[in-house]
């Protein structure tokens, strides 16, 4: 069965500290991989995506993610978190139809 | 600016009512999707469509139907609304086969009382 696991429901990070959000997936073949961000009361916005090639991908707002085939993981990172990054983050995998994780809510402390 | 528009941000409906949630995209995308979002459950796929007049069931289609008479419009129908359908509903669209990712609407928060 296809599934996406985001093991952390909530994460609190101090402003200026680094961030890593975890994502593991189970899929028949290596799918396309995505990270989305959702601000309160809003739809989801695409942060970055991986199809093939370089396993470290850059996205918007200073985010990056690394694909590790051996671990079936696609973790999201940011070197220095800003208060405006507080939101919910979703990992998704698939081809034309995406399967989403349950999300990780990021809280940023002053 | 290209976008996906959901006609209502908030809706309150009574149990048993027939409810229509409308979604329109202006990007000429073939693929359209309806998800519901609930705390702790993430996004779950209700229905999707890869072409006009085409529809396929997602993971949780029970109690819902859809209509796609025109390429740009994908409607979600709650045949007889129930309180367990209180949720955030998200519409998305995408191009076929290119893995371009979804473009989402802002969502409709539906409350069934």
Boltz contact constraints between the chains, C-beta under 6 A:
constraints:
  - contact:
      token1: [A, 32]
      token2: [B, 99]
      max_distance: 6.0
  - contact:
      token1: [A, 34]
      token2: [B, 101]
      max_distance: 6.0
  - contact:
      token1: [A, 42]
      token2: [B, 106]
      max_distance: 6.0
  - contact:
      token1: [A, 43]
      token2: [B, 90]
      max_distance: 6.0
  - contact:
      token1: [A, 43]
      token2: [B, 104]
      max_distance: 6.0
  - contact:
      token1: [A, 43]
      token2: [B, 105]
      max_distance: 6.0
  - contact:
      token1: [A, 43]
      token2: [B, 106]
      max_distance: 6.0
  - contact:
      token1: [A, 43]
      token2: [B, 107]
      max_distance: 6.0
  - contact:
      token1: [A, 44]
      token2: [B, 104]
      max_distance: 6.0
  - contact:
      token1: [A, 46]
      token2: [B, 101]
      max_distance: 6.0
  - contact:
      token1: [A, 49]
      token2: [B, 101]
      max_distance: 6.0
  - contact:
      token1: [A, 51]
      token2: [B, 99]
      max_distance: 6.0
  - contact:
      token1: [A, 96]
      token2: [B, 31]
      max_distance: 6.0
  - contact:
      token1: [A, 100]
      token2: [B, 42]
      max_distance: 6.0
  - contact:
      token1: [A, 100]
      token2: [B, 43]
      max_distance: 6.0
  - contact:
      token1: [A, 101]
      token2: [B, 42]
      max_distance: 6.0
  - contact:
      token1: [A, 102]
      token2: [B, 42]
      max_distance: 6.0
  - contact:
      token1: [A, 103]
      token2: [B, 42]
      max_distance: 6.0
